[in-house]
Amino acid sequence: MPLDFAPTLPCTFSSNARVTAVYLDTLPGSQPGDPSGPRISLEVTRAGARLYLLSQTRIEVRSSAIPLSSHPLRATLEADPPIEAAGFAGPAGTGDEIAYLRWRRDGITTELLATLSPTFTEDDVVRVARALMATP
């Protein structure tokens, strides 16, 4: 299934952050009987380590569960109307700490999944999410 929207390109955290992979797959509709739709995911790395995965689709993703040992994470962009990203941050079960934010704007669901480190923190994830939310 071809991509039927123009994706928002990732924001770079630093000059050495790069998109190193692009994936295209198909998601089922969020409700029974809803059509499936394409999803594009762009992997952003720095010095060979993943900073974040940015995924976008027209499908409305409705999951709102927060994993155990995680805490809620939010980012808001003052716009008309305001855009709110909601998610969580905490252990991934692999020894890594992760942060996940999801928002919907102009009929597109965007998900940002980041691997946290001393050089890419929850504050950085929120900053990148706000920049992405502000991108037309």
Salt bridges, closest charged atoms under 4 A:
ASP4 OD1 - ARG58 NE 3.41
ASP25 OD2 - ARG39 NH2 2.55
GLU43 OE1 - ARG50 NH2 3.36
GLU60 OE1 - ARG62 NH2 3.72
GLU84 OE2 - ARG74 NH1 3.69
ASP106 OD2 - ARG105 NE 3.42
GLU122 OE2 - HIS71 NE2 3.02
ASP124 OD1 - ARG127 NH1 3.40
